[in-house]
């Protein structure tokens, strides 16, 4: 993870619900399971991006790992990124319980993740990019496009009351 400059937006600063509290992380995971058809959403993304066994994927805002874990069953490697250490710990435990070994977890965000490996096949972000101020969204997208082999293989989902 790269460090912050004084003028840079601090995406690692917790705003709103305290996801450093394990109880809030568990409540979030349960709420998402109830409100959304996560299995269907995951299948749609996997199909849309044609995620197959030789592909590498980055997910920004992995949260409790629902998509990263599902995608790991289809991809060679998934890089799961989130600003909340507790969310990542929860996701890692969930992946471990399912015997998923091809997910790499990073405590970072759109602006701070330092991708040092080969360019990836696809990037996914659901319900996360809207947390950045507009100017920083542009910076985040520019950084994402620099990580992609083919610049059009990105799946963004923003907040919507009706999933």
N, C-alpha and C positions, 0 to 999 in steps of 0.2 A: 504494500500500500504506500502510495506516495504521500508526502507530508503537505500540509496546508501552507499557502502563502497568506500574508495578512489580509489581502483583498479578496481572496477566494471564498466562495460560499462553502460553509462547513456542513456538508451533507451528513456527517457523522454525529452531529448534535441532535439529541433526541428532542422531538417536538410532538406534542399531543400525548397519546397513550404511551405509557412507559413499557416498552418491549424489552427492557432489561429485567423486568419482573417476570419470572417463570410462569406465574399464575395468569398473567395477561397473555403470554405467548400461547399457553394451553387453551385459554378462552378464545383467542383469535382463531386457532386451528379448528376448534369445535364449531365456531360460528361460521367459518368459511365452508365447512363440510355441510352445514345445514342450508346456507343461503345459495350455494352455487352447485351446479352439476360438474364438479371438478373432473370426474372421469371423462365426461363428454368433452369438456373444454380441452383437456389434455390430448384426447384423441384427435380433435380438430386441428390443434397446433401441430401435432406430430405429422398428420396427413398433409396439412398445408405446406409445411417445410420439407416434406419428404425425408424425414429423419430415419436413416438406415444405419446399419452396423458400422460403416466406415466413417461416419460423420462425427465431428466435434462441435459442441454447442456451448455457448455462454448464456446463463440466465442471470440478469440483473434483478435484484429484489426477490430473491428466491423464497424469502419468508420461511415457512415451516417445511419447505422442500417438496410439496406435492407434485409440482411439474418436474422438477429436476430428477426426482426419484423415478417417476414414470418414464421420462425421456431416457434415463440411463439404461432402461431395458431395451431401447431401440438403438442407442448411439454407442460409439466407441468410447467417448468421454464427454462428461458434462462438467462445466465449471460453474459452480453455484456461488453467487455473490450476494451479500446482504450487509447492511450497515449495523444490524443488531447482532451482537455476539450470542445472545440467548436464543434468538431465532435460529441461528446457524447451529448452535449446540443441539437444539430440538430436532432440526432437520438431519443432523449427523446421526443422532440416536435412531431416528425413524429409518434412515437408510441402512444403518447397521442391523436393526431388527429384521429388515427385509433381505439382508445379505447382499446389498448393493455396494460394490467396491469401486466403481468407475466414476464416482463423483468427487470432485476436488472442491472443498469449501474455502471461501475467502471472505474475511471481514473487511469489506470495502464498499464502494458505491460507484456510480456512474463516473464521478470525477476523480476518484482516488484509486480505482483498481488499476494496477500496473500489469498489463498483459505482456509477458515476455516470451511466450511460446509462439508456435506457428499460427498463422491466421486461421480463424475458425470458419466452419461452414454456415453457421447460423447464430443469431442472437435473439433471445426472447426476453421480454419484460412485460409483466402484467401488474397493473395497479401500483406502479412505482414511479414512473417518470414524472407524473403530476406533482410529486413532492418537491421537485426543483422549481425555482423561479424561472420564468420564461427564458431569460438570457442564458441561463445555465443549461436549460434543455438543449439549446442549439449546440453548446459545447459538448454536452454528453453525446448527442447524436453524431457529431463529428468524430469523437473518439471511438464510438461504436463502429462507424463505417470503416475506420482505420484498422479494426480488428478482423474484418470480414474478408474472406477470399472473394466472394461474389457479393457486391454491394447491395443487392436487392433481397438478400435472405435475412430479413429481420421481421419479427412479429412483435408489435406493440399493442397492448390492450390497456386502455385507460379506464378510470373509474366510471361506472354506470350503475344507476339504481336498479336496473332490471337486467340481470345477467342473462 
